[in-house]
Amino acid sequence: MFVGQPGRQTPVFKADMQYVVFNPQWVIPPTILANDALPAIQRSRSYLDRKRLKVIDSKGNEVNPAFIDWSAFSASNFPYRLQQSSGDNGALGRIKFMMPNKHVIYLHDTPAKDLFGKSARAFSSGCIRVENPLDLAELVLQDTVRWSRRNIEAALATKKTSTVNLNRRIPVFLIYLTVETEGDDLLFRKDIYGRDSMLLKALDAPAAQHKTGSCG
């Protein structure tokens, strides 16, 4: 797996995985819209073609980008959504694993398979990219008859977007550790988000002084 860049950190939280989406379409989230997509489009509409993005209105209709005054909008008043079709080259790959949460973070496949060969794994915009998504799909769907490996591959081969609800919710805990154990060994990891210094500072701070009183 790999996670968010230092500038777009993957948060620490707990949520329940509830469903899986085959051949997901990627809708550009607010942060990427504000910081990347909209400024790039305002410089050149060729960004839409390069990223294979469609402009969709509130009724679900595709809009010709040539008829939009892009300079009139910011991320806060943008009335459309930018949507990328599914596929091996799509930002989400072929599968995403949804665990609804306020951070809009989820797990998904990726076309950038080569990045899994690197020791550093902080490349995403916050979501978690999965190295072996078909293996994970088999594991979470827990249905060797309806959702065998062959049936999962068949669903992906249709190239149609479909949603499969899990038989039961699966708790997912996203935690941040820079030290862990492996057998009798203590392993130290790079503190990619610089959180250890804040933790050490908090631990070194004097304990808060509390006044004692009588109970009535």
Residue pairs with C-beta under 8 A, 6 or more apart in sequence:
1 107
1 121
1 128
1 129
1 130
1 131
2 115
2 116
2 121
2 122
2 123
2 124
2 128
2 129
3 10
3 121
3 122
3 124
3 126
3 128
3 129
4 10
4 122
4 124
4 125
4 126
4 127
5 122
5 123
5 124
5 125
6 122
6 192
6 193
6 194
8 31
8 124
8 125
8 126
9 126
9 193
10 105
10 124
10 126
10 127
10 128
10 174
11 103
11 105
11 126
11 174
12 174
12 175
12 176
13 101
13 103
13 105
13 174
14 171
14 172
14 173
14 174
15 99
15 100
15 101
15 171
15 172
16 99
16 100
16 169
16 170
16 171
16 172
17 97
17 98
17 99
17 107
17 140
17 166
17 169
17 170
17 171
17 172
18 98
18 99
18 100
18 165
18 166
18 169
19 98
19 163
19 164
19 165
19 166
20 95
20 96
20 97
20 98
20 137
20 140
20 141
20 163
20 164
20 166
21 95
21 96
21 98
21 161
21 162
21 163
21 164
22 94
22 95
22 152
22 155
22 156
22 160
22 161
22 162
22 163
22 164
23 86
23 87
23 94
23 155
23 156
23 158
23 159
23 160
23 161
23 162
24 86
24 90
24 92
24 94
24 95
24 96
24 108
24 161
25 83
25 84
25 85
25 86
25 90
25 92
25 161
26 83
26 84
26 86
26 90
26 91
26 92
27 81
27 82
27 83
27 84
28 37
28 53
28 81
28 82
28 83
28 84
29 104
29 125
30 75
31 125
31 126
32 125
33 75
33 78
33 82
34 74
34 75
37 47
37 51
37 53
37 82
38 70
38 73
38 74
38 75
38 78
40 47
41 47
41 48
41 65
41 70
42 70
42 71
45 65
45 66
45 70
47 53
48 54
48 55
48 65
48 82
51 84
52 84
52 85
52 89
52 90
53 82
53 83
53 84
54 62
54 82
54 83
54 84
54 85
55 62
55 63
55 64
55 65
55 68
55 80
55 81
55 82
55 83
56 62
56 63
56 80
56 81
56 82
56 83
57 63
57 79
57 80
58 79
58 80
63 80
68 80
73 79
84 90
84 91
86 92
86 94
86 159
86 161
87 94
87 159
88 94
88 111
89 111
90 111
91 110
91 111
92 108
92 109
92 110
93 108
93 109
93 110
93 111
93 133
94 109
94 133
94 156
95 108
95 109
95 130
95 133
95 134
95 136
95 137
95 156
96 106
96 107
96 108
96 109
97 106
97 107
97 108
97 130
97 133
97 136
97 137
97 140
98 106
99 105
99 106
99 107
99 172
103 126
105 126
105 127
105 128
105 174
106 127
106 128
107 127
107 128
107 129
107 130
107 136
107 172
108 127
108 128
108 129
108 130
108 133
109 129
109 130
109 133
110 129
110 130
112 123
112 129
113 131
115 121
115 123
115 129
116 131
120 190
120 192
122 192
123 129
128 174
130 136
134 149
134 152
134 153
137 147
137 152
138 144
138 147
138 148
138 149
138 152
140 166
140 170
141 147
141 152
141 164
141 166
141 167
142 166
142 167
143 167
147 164
155 162
176 193
176 195
177 189
178 188
178 189
178 190
178 191
178 195
178 196
179 186
179 187
179 188
179 189
180 186
180 187
180 189
181 187
191 197
